[in-house]
Amino acid sequence: MRRLVPYGWLLFIGISWGATQPLAKIAVSSGYQPLGLIFWQMSISAVVLGLVNMIRRRPLPINRRVVPFYLAIALIGTIIPNAASYKAYTVLPAGIMALLLSLIPMIAFPIALMFGLDRFSFKRMAGLSLGLFAVLLIIGVPEALPDAAMLAFIPLGLLPSLMYAFEGNFVARFGTGGAGPLQLLLGASIIGTAVSGPLAYS
C-alpha cells in the first residue's frame, strides 16, 4: 500500500495542475484582474510555505547571494508567466492554453542545449519536434479557435511556456543560491507579494 502513495501524490499533483487551466479561465471571466490574482496567489503561498518552514524549523536565508534568486524565481516563475497567461485566458479557450503549456518540455530542451546542460540527441529532438508540430497543427486549424482574431494572442499564450522552460534550466544551471527548494519558493513568494501588491493596487 505504501508503494502506491507516491503514485497517488503524482496523480493528485497532475490533476491539480490540469485544473489550473479551467479555473484560471473562470477567474478572469469573472472580472478578476491578472495582477490581483497574482498578488493573492503569492501572498497565500507565502503564508502556507512560511508555516511549513516554521514547522520544519528552518530559517529563511536572507543574504546578497540568495535574494537575487528569490527575485528571479518570482519574476520568471510566477509574475511574468501568470500575468501573460491570465491576460491570454481572457481571450483564448482553456483547451488552447493547455495545449500551449504542453510545449514546455519542447522549449526546455533547446534552452538546456544552450546552457550546456544536455547533449544533443537526434531521436529526442525528432520526438519533440513532432510533438511541437502536432500542437501547431491543432492550433492552426481554423475550427480550433472560435474567432480567427484569437491567433494574435497565441504568442502571449506561449510566453508562460517559455518562462517555465527557462525557469527549470535557470535553476539547473545556476542553482538556488544556497536555499532549499521550499525556502526558495517561500522567498520568491514573499518578494512576489511585495512586487505584485503595489502593481495590483495601482
ChimeraX commands (.cxc) that place a marker at each C-alpha (Angstrom):
marker #1 position 0.00,0.00,0.00 radius 0.5
marker #1 position 2.84,2.36,0.83 radius 0.5
marker #1 position 4.23,1.87,-2.66 radius 0.5
marker #1 position 1.06,3.41,-4.09 radius 0.5
marker #1 position 1.38,6.62,-2.05 radius 0.5
marker #1 position 3.93,8.31,-4.39 radius 0.5
marker #1 position 1.71,7.46,-7.37 radius 0.5
marker #1 position -1.27,8.91,-5.53 radius 0.5
marker #1 position 0.60,12.16,-4.92 radius 0.5
marker #1 position 1.70,12.21,-8.55 radius 0.5
marker #1 position -1.90,11.78,-9.68 radius 0.5
marker #1 position -3.07,14.49,-7.28 radius 0.5
marker #1 position -0.40,16.93,-8.50 radius 0.5
marker #1 position -1.26,16.17,-12.13 radius 0.5
marker #1 position -4.97,16.74,-11.56 radius 0.5
marker #1 position -4.25,19.95,-9.64 radius 0.5
marker #1 position -2.02,21.26,-12.41 radius 0.5
marker #1 position -4.56,20.35,-15.06 radius 0.5
marker #1 position -7.33,22.06,-13.11 radius 0.5
marker #1 position -5.48,25.38,-13.16 radius 0.5
marker #1 position -6.44,25.99,-16.81 radius 0.5
marker #1 position -10.26,25.92,-16.43 radius 0.5
marker #1 position -10.05,27.59,-13.00 radius 0.5
marker #1 position -7.92,30.41,-14.40 radius 0.5
marker #1 position -10.39,30.83,-17.26 radius 0.5
marker #1 position -13.26,31.05,-14.76 radius 0.5
marker #1 position -11.37,33.58,-12.63 radius 0.5
marker #1 position -10.57,36.00,-15.44 radius 0.5
marker #1 position -14.02,35.56,-16.95 radius 0.5
marker #1 position -15.46,36.66,-13.61 radius 0.5
marker #1 position -13.72,40.02,-13.90 radius 0.5
marker #1 position -10.69,39.46,-11.68 radius 0.5
marker #1 position -7.56,41.26,-12.88 radius 0.5
marker #1 position -4.27,39.40,-13.53 radius 0.5
marker #1 position -2.13,41.34,-11.06 radius 0.5
marker #1 position -4.73,40.98,-8.33 radius 0.5
marker #1 position -4.85,37.22,-8.86 radius 0.5
marker #1 position -1.06,37.06,-8.80 radius 0.5
marker #1 position -0.93,39.06,-5.56 radius 0.5
marker #1 position -3.31,36.70,-3.77 radius 0.5
marker #1 position -1.58,33.66,-5.23 radius 0.5
marker #1 position 1.80,34.85,-3.98 radius 0.5
marker #1 position 0.58,36.04,-0.60 radius 0.5
marker #1 position -1.30,32.80,0.15 radius 0.5
marker #1 position 1.75,30.81,-0.95 radius 0.5
marker #1 position 3.95,32.92,1.34 radius 0.5
marker #1 position 1.69,32.23,4.34 radius 0.5
marker #1 position 1.37,28.48,3.68 radius 0.5
marker #1 position 5.05,27.95,2.90 radius 0.5
marker #1 position 6.01,30.16,5.83 radius 0.5
marker #1 position 4.03,27.97,8.21 radius 0.5
marker #1 position 5.56,24.82,6.75 radius 0.5
marker #1 position 9.03,26.33,7.06 radius 0.5
marker #1 position 8.34,27.25,10.69 radius 0.5
marker #1 position 7.20,23.70,11.46 radius 0.5
marker #1 position 10.38,22.41,9.88 radius 0.5
marker #1 position 12.34,24.94,11.99 radius 0.5
marker #1 position 14.49,26.07,9.11 radius 0.5
marker #1 position 15.29,29.78,8.92 radius 0.5
marker #1 position 14.82,31.56,5.62 radius 0.5
marker #1 position 18.24,32.53,4.21 radius 0.5
marker #1 position 18.47,36.26,3.54 radius 0.5
marker #1 position 21.75,37.49,2.09 radius 0.5
marker #1 position 23.17,39.12,-1.01 radius 0.5
marker #1 position 23.68,35.79,-2.71 radius 0.5
marker #1 position 20.21,34.29,-2.32 radius 0.5
marker #1 position 17.90,37.33,-2.62 radius 0.5
marker #1 position 18.54,37.70,-6.41 radius 0.5
marker #1 position 17.45,34.08,-6.78 radius 0.5
marker #1 position 14.22,34.81,-4.90 radius 0.5
marker #1 position 13.58,37.73,-7.25 radius 0.5
marker #1 position 14.44,35.74,-10.38 radius 0.5
marker #1 position 12.12,32.85,-9.47 radius 0.5
marker #1 position 9.34,35.27,-8.53 radius 0.5
marker #1 position 9.61,37.00,-11.91 radius 0.5
marker #1 position 10.23,34.11,-14.32 radius 0.5
marker #1 position 8.30,31.53,-12.33 radius 0.5
marker #1 position 5.13,33.43,-11.44 radius 0.5
marker #1 position 4.75,37.14,-12.11 radius 0.5
marker #1 position 5.66,37.26,-15.83 radius 0.5
marker #1 position 4.14,33.91,-16.94 radius 0.5
marker #1 position 0.99,34.33,-14.87 radius 0.5
marker #1 position 0.43,37.90,-15.99 radius 0.5
marker #1 position 0.71,36.74,-19.60 radius 0.5
marker #1 position -1.43,33.64,-19.12 radius 0.5
marker #1 position -4.22,35.42,-17.24 radius 0.5
marker #1 position -4.34,38.03,-20.00 radius 0.5
marker #1 position -4.38,35.32,-22.66 radius 0.5
marker #1 position -7.15,33.46,-20.81 radius 0.5
marker #1 position -9.40,36.48,-21.25 radius 0.5
marker #1 position -9.40,35.71,-24.98 radius 0.5
marker #1 position -8.20,32.15,-25.62 radius 0.5
marker #1 position -10.11,28.98,-24.66 radius 0.5
marker #1 position -8.74,26.96,-21.74 radius 0.5
marker #1 position -8.14,23.98,-24.04 radius 0.5
marker #1 position -5.85,26.01,-26.30 radius 0.5
marker #1 position -3.94,27.31,-23.28 radius 0.5
marker #1 position -3.50,23.73,-22.05 radius 0.5
marker #1 position -2.02,22.79,-25.43 radius 0.5
marker #1 position 0.35,25.74,-25.31 radius 0.5
marker #1 position 1.54,24.73,-21.83 radius 0.5
marker #1 position 2.29,21.25,-23.15 radius 0.5
marker #1 position 5.09,22.87,-25.17 radius 0.5
marker #1 position 7.21,23.42,-22.03 radius 0.5
marker #1 position 9.44,20.33,-22.48 radius 0.5
marker #1 position 9.78,21.06,-26.19 radius 0.5
marker #1 position 11.06,24.55,-25.40 radius 0.5
marker #1 position 13.14,23.43,-22.42 radius 0.5
marker #1 position 15.34,21.10,-24.47 radius 0.5
marker #1 position 16.85,23.76,-26.79 radius 0.5
marker #1 position 17.42,26.02,-23.77 radius 0.5
marker #1 position 19.18,23.16,-21.98 radius 0.5
marker #1 position 21.41,22.72,-25.02 radius 0.5
marker #1 position 22.30,26.43,-25.00 radius 0.5
marker #1 position 23.14,26.27,-21.27 radius 0.5
marker #1 position 25.25,23.17,-21.80 radius 0.5
marker #1 position 23.01,21.13,-19.51 radius 0.5
marker #1 position 22.19,18.40,-22.02 radius 0.5
marker #1 position 23.63,16.73,-25.07 radius 0.5
marker #1 position 22.02,16.83,-28.45 radius 0.5
marker #1 position 20.07,13.72,-29.34 radius 0.5
marker #1 position 18.57,13.35,-32.79 radius 0.5
marker #1 position 15.87,10.97,-31.54 radius 0.5
marker #1 position 14.89,13.30,-28.71 radius 0.5
marker #1 position 14.88,16.35,-30.97 radius 0.5
marker #1 position 12.84,14.47,-33.57 radius 0.5
marker #1 position 10.29,13.39,-30.97 radius 0.5
marker #1 position 9.96,16.87,-29.50 radius 0.5
marker #1 position 9.72,18.38,-32.99 radius 0.5
marker #1 position 6.89,16.01,-33.89 radius 0.5
marker #1 position 5.09,16.95,-30.69 radius 0.5
marker #1 position 5.56,20.64,-31.44 radius 0.5
marker #1 position 4.35,20.15,-35.00 radius 0.5
marker #1 position 1.25,18.30,-33.74 radius 0.5
marker #1 position 0.37,21.10,-31.32 radius 0.5
marker #1 position 0.89,23.73,-34.01 radius 0.5
marker #1 position -1.34,21.75,-36.38 radius 0.5
marker #1 position -4.13,21.69,-33.82 radius 0.5
marker #1 position -3.80,25.39,-33.08 radius 0.5
marker #1 position -3.56,26.22,-36.76 radius 0.5
marker #1 position -6.86,24.53,-37.63 radius 0.5
marker #1 position -9.42,27.33,-38.21 radius 0.5
marker #1 position -12.09,25.44,-36.29 radius 0.5
marker #1 position -9.83,25.20,-33.20 radius 0.5
marker #1 position -10.45,28.85,-32.37 radius 0.5
marker #1 position -13.91,30.39,-32.12 radius 0.5
marker #1 position -12.55,33.53,-33.73 radius 0.5
marker #1 position -9.62,33.82,-36.15 radius 0.5
marker #1 position -8.63,37.07,-34.42 radius 0.5
marker #1 position -7.58,34.98,-31.41 radius 0.5
marker #1 position -4.47,33.92,-33.32 radius 0.5
marker #1 position -2.90,37.24,-32.39 radius 0.5
marker #1 position -2.96,36.16,-28.73 radius 0.5
marker #1 position -1.16,32.85,-29.33 radius 0.5
marker #1 position 2.32,34.42,-28.80 radius 0.5
marker #1 position 1.10,35.82,-25.48 radius 0.5
marker #1 position -0.17,32.36,-24.55 radius 0.5
marker #1 position 3.24,30.91,-25.45 radius 0.5
marker #1 position 5.11,33.26,-23.10 radius 0.5
marker #1 position 4.28,31.24,-19.93 radius 0.5
marker #1 position 5.67,28.06,-21.53 radius 0.5
marker #1 position 8.85,29.91,-22.43 radius 0.5
marker #1 position 9.21,31.27,-18.89 radius 0.5
marker #1 position 8.59,27.90,-17.22 radius 0.5
marker #1 position 11.06,26.20,-19.55 radius 0.5
marker #1 position 13.64,28.87,-18.78 radius 0.5
marker #1 position 12.97,28.66,-15.04 radius 0.5
marker #1 position 13.82,24.96,-14.82 radius 0.5
marker #1 position 17.01,25.43,-16.79 radius 0.5
marker #1 position 17.92,28.51,-14.75 radius 0.5
marker #1 position 17.78,26.51,-11.50 radius 0.5
marker #1 position 19.66,23.60,-13.08 radius 0.5
marker #1 position 22.40,25.92,-14.38 radius 0.5
marker #1 position 22.79,28.43,-11.55 radius 0.5
marker #1 position 21.36,26.61,-8.54 radius 0.5
marker #1 position 19.23,28.12,-5.79 radius 0.5
marker #1 position 21.69,30.47,-4.14 radius 0.5
marker #1 position 22.07,28.21,-1.13 radius 0.5
marker #1 position 18.35,27.95,-0.29 radius 0.5
marker #1 position 16.41,24.70,-0.22 radius 0.5
marker #1 position 13.53,24.13,-2.66 radius 0.5
marker #1 position 10.83,25.13,-0.15 radius 0.5
marker #1 position 12.88,28.07,1.08 radius 0.5
marker #1 position 13.41,29.23,-2.49 radius 0.5
marker #1 position 9.67,29.19,-3.17 radius 0.5
marker #1 position 8.98,30.92,0.14 radius 0.5
marker #1 position 11.47,33.70,-0.59 radius 0.5
marker #1 position 10.11,34.06,-4.12 radius 0.5
marker #1 position 6.53,34.23,-2.78 radius 0.5
marker #1 position 7.44,36.96,-0.28 radius 0.5
marker #1 position 9.22,39.05,-2.89 radius 0.5
marker #1 position 6.49,38.33,-5.43 radius 0.5
marker #1 position 3.87,39.59,-2.97 radius 0.5
marker #1 position 5.88,42.77,-2.37 radius 0.5
marker #1 position 6.23,43.36,-6.13 radius 0.5
marker #1 position 2.73,42.44,-7.28 radius 0.5
marker #1 position 0.92,44.18,-4.40 radius 0.5
marker #1 position 1.70,47.79,-5.39 radius 0.5
marker #1 position 1.23,46.96,-9.08 radius 0.5
marker #1 position -2.20,45.45,-8.40 radius 0.5
marker #1 position -3.20,48.41,-6.21 radius 0.5
marker #1 position -2.21,50.95,-8.87 radius 0.5
marker link #1:1,2 radius 0.2
marker link #1:2,3 radius 0.2
marker link #1:3,4 radius 0.2
marker link #1:4,5 radius 0.2
marker link #1:5,6 radius 0.2
marker link #1:6,7 radius 0.2
marker link #1:7,8 radius 0.2
marker link #1:8,9 radius 0.2
marker link #1:9,10 radius 0.2
marker link #1:10,11 radius 0.2
marker link #1:11,12 radius 0.2
marker link #1:12,13 radius 0.2
marker link #1:13,14 radius 0.2
marker link #1:14,15 radius 0.2
marker link #1:15,16 radius 0.2
marker link #1:16,17 radius 0.2
marker link #1:17,18 radius 0.2
marker link #1:18,19 radius 0.2
marker link #1:19,20 radius 0.2
marker link #1:20,21 radius 0.2
marker link #1:21,22 radius 0.2
marker link #1:22,23 radius 0.2
marker link #1:23,24 radius 0.2
marker link #1:24,25 radius 0.2
marker link #1:25,26 radius 0.2
marker link #1:26,27 radius 0.2
marker link #1:27,28 radius 0.2
marker link #1:28,29 radius 0.2
marker link #1:29,30 radius 0.2
marker link #1:30,31 radius 0.2
marker link #1:31,32 radius 0.2
marker link #1:32,33 radius 0.2
marker link #1:33,34 radius 0.2
marker link #1:34,35 radius 0.2
marker link #1:35,36 radius 0.2
marker link #1:36,37 radius 0.2
marker link #1:37,38 radius 0.2
marker link #1:38,39 radius 0.2
marker link #1:39,40 radius 0.2
marker link #1:40,41 radius 0.2
marker link #1:41,42 radius 0.2
marker link #1:42,43 radius 0.2
marker link #1:43,44 radius 0.2
marker link #1:44,45 radius 0.2
marker link #1:45,46 radius 0.2
marker link #1:46,47 radius 0.2
marker link #1:47,48 radius 0.2
marker link #1:48,49 radius 0.2
marker link #1:49,50 radius 0.2
marker link #1:50,51 radius 0.2
marker link #1:51,52 radius 0.2
marker link #1:52,53 radius 0.2
marker link #1:53,54 radius 0.2
marker link #1:54,55 radius 0.2
marker link #1:55,56 radius 0.2
marker link #1:56,57 radius 0.2
marker link #1:57,58 radius 0.2
marker link #1:58,59 radius 0.2
marker link #1:59,60 radius 0.2
marker link #1:60,61 radius 0.2
marker link #1:61,62 radius 0.2
marker link #1:62,63 radius 0.2
marker link #1:63,64 radius 0.2
marker link #1:64,65 radius 0.2
marker link #1:65,66 radius 0.2
marker link #1:66,67 radius 0.2
marker link #1:67,68 radius 0.2
marker link #1:68,69 radius 0.2
marker link #1:69,70 radius 0.2
marker link #1:70,71 radius 0.2
marker link #1:71,72 radius 0.2
marker link #1:72,73 radius 0.2
marker link #1:73,74 radius 0.2
marker link #1:74,75 radius 0.2
marker link #1:75,76 radius 0.2
marker link #1:76,77 radius 0.2
marker link #1:77,78 radius 0.2
marker link #1:78,79 radius 0.2
marker link #1:79,80 radius 0.2
marker link #1:80,81 radius 0.2
marker link #1:81,82 radius 0.2
marker link #1:82,83 radius 0.2
marker link #1:83,84 radius 0.2
marker link #1:84,85 radius 0.2
marker link #1:85,86 radius 0.2
marker link #1:86,87 radius 0.2
marker link #1:87,88 radius 0.2
marker link #1:88,89 radius 0.2
marker link #1:89,90 radius 0.2
marker link #1:90,91 radius 0.2
marker link #1:91,92 radius 0.2
marker link #1:92,93 radius 0.2
marker link #1:93,94 radius 0.2
marker link #1:94,95 radius 0.2
marker link #1:95,96 radius 0.2
marker link #1:96,97 radius 0.2
marker link #1:97,98 radius 0.2
marker link #1:98,99 radius 0.2
marker link #1:99,100 radius 0.2
marker link #1:100,101 radius 0.2
marker link #1:101,102 radius 0.2
marker link #1:102,103 radius 0.2
marker link #1:103,104 radius 0.2
marker link #1:104,105 radius 0.2
marker link #1:105,106 radius 0.2
marker link #1:106,107 radius 0.2
marker link #1:107,108 radius 0.2
marker link #1:108,109 radius 0.2
marker link #1:109,110 radius 0.2
marker link #1:110,111 radius 0.2
marker link #1:111,112 radius 0.2
marker link #1:112,113 radius 0.2
marker link #1:113,114 radius 0.2
marker link #1:114,115 radius 0.2
marker link #1:115,116 radius 0.2
marker link #1:116,117 radius 0.2
marker link #1:117,118 radius 0.2
marker link #1:118,119 radius 0.2
marker link #1:119,120 radius 0.2
marker link #1:120,121 radius 0.2
marker link #1:121,122 radius 0.2
marker link #1:122,123 radius 0.2
marker link #1:123,124 radius 0.2
marker link #1:124,125 radius 0.2
marker link #1:125,126 radius 0.2
marker link #1:126,127 radius 0.2
marker link #1:127,128 radius 0.2
marker link #1:128,129 radius 0.2
marker link #1:129,130 radius 0.2
marker link #1:130,131 radius 0.2
marker link #1:131,132 radius 0.2
marker link #1:132,133 radius 0.2
marker link #1:133,134 radius 0.2
marker link #1:134,135 radius 0.2
marker link #1:135,136 radius 0.2
marker link #1:136,137 radius 0.2
marker link #1:137,138 radius 0.2
marker link #1:138,139 radius 0.2
marker link #1:139,140 radius 0.2
marker link #1:140,141 radius 0.2
marker link #1:141,142 radius 0.2
marker link #1:142,143 radius 0.2
marker link #1:143,144 radius 0.2
marker link #1:144,145 radius 0.2
marker link #1:145,146 radius 0.2
marker link #1:146,147 radius 0.2
marker link #1:147,148 radius 0.2
marker link #1:148,149 radius 0.2
marker link #1:149,150 radius 0.2
marker link #1:150,151 radius 0.2
marker link #1:151,152 radius 0.2
marker link #1:152,153 radius 0.2
marker link #1:153,154 radius 0.2
marker link #1:154,155 radius 0.2
marker link #1:155,156 radius 0.2
marker link #1:156,157 radius 0.2
marker link #1:157,158 radius 0.2
marker link #1:158,159 radius 0.2
marker link #1:159,160 radius 0.2
marker link #1:160,161 radius 0.2
marker link #1:161,162 radius 0.2
marker link #1:162,163 radius 0.2
marker link #1:163,164 radius 0.2
marker link #1:164,165 radius 0.2
marker link #1:165,166 radius 0.2
marker link #1:166,167 radius 0.2
marker link #1:167,168 radius 0.2
marker link #1:168,169 radius 0.2
marker link #1:169,170 radius 0.2
marker link #1:170,171 radius 0.2
marker link #1:171,172 radius 0.2
marker link #1:172,173 radius 0.2
marker link #1:173,174 radius 0.2
marker link #1:174,175 radius 0.2
marker link #1:175,176 radius 0.2
marker link #1:176,177 radius 0.2
marker link #1:177,178 radius 0.2
marker link #1:178,179 radius 0.2
marker link #1:179,180 radius 0.2
marker link #1:180,181 radius 0.2
marker link #1:181,182 radius 0.2
marker link #1:182,183 radius 0.2
marker link #1:183,184 radius 0.2
marker link #1:184,185 radius 0.2
marker link #1:185,186 radius 0.2
marker link #1:186,187 radius 0.2
marker link #1:187,188 radius 0.2
marker link #1:188,189 radius 0.2
marker link #1:189,190 radius 0.2
marker link #1:190,191 radius 0.2
marker link #1:191,192 radius 0.2
marker link #1:192,193 radius 0.2
marker link #1:193,194 radius 0.2
marker link #1:194,195 radius 0.2
marker link #1:195,196 radius 0.2
marker link #1:196,197 radius 0.2
marker link #1:197,198 radius 0.2
marker link #1:198,199 radius 0.2
marker link #1:199,200 radius 0.2
marker link #1:200,201 radius 0.2
marker link #1:201,202 radius 0.2
view
